[in-house]
Amino acid sequence: MVALSTALKERTATAHTRAEESDFVTNLVHGDACRGAYSAMVIQHLAIYRALEGGLDRLAGHPLLTPVDDPALRRVSALEDDLRALGVEVETVGAERVLPATRQYVDALEGADAETLLANHYVRYLGDLSGGQIVSRLVQRHYQLGDDVVSFYRFPEIEKPKTYKDRYRATLDALDLSAGQRERVLDQAEESFEMNRSVFADLSAARGGAHLAAGVG
């Protein structure tokens, strides 16, 4: 049987490409968006990661999640710091700034089973350690952003991302999954990329999301 990490990469390849080639991401990384659009994206990320990490806390100790749930990966605190540095009062970020697609994503994560959380853990955190690093450099360059607003992409406790990702994939491959569990993880990983694409589509529809980040230059 193909290793789980390999199967995940193969199953999600098309959905992954669709998400990363969305208009919002393309405009953002090419310098054709604005600082407000970046801020709006961070707001969506905060809602998503609060739901994901809340789920990990809810199922703490689960045999499918414990091996990968490393505190060094957790992103909520970093996202809150980024928003504060961007001039957004985190405590007042309400539902009106959370886009419909983000709300659907959050709903899918709240109360999710271990297989769904594992799939999203893989999609989100490995993405942050991979393509996210490129996004970070480009948005800093294009929008003159300081290090204090891209801490989401910084993993100070992970010195060698490639080594870490290799170890993460090996951990996935060692998980004891039934055939049904394995298929659900694969399906949910693909769905995670599709939900990400929907969030980006909503950000584009909101004209880059600048109005969602009111008060941010």
Summary of the structure (lengths in Angstrom):
residues: 217
radius of gyration: 16.7
end to end distance: 51.5
largest distance: 52.7
contacts: 680
relative contact order: 0.23
helix: 74%
strand: 0%
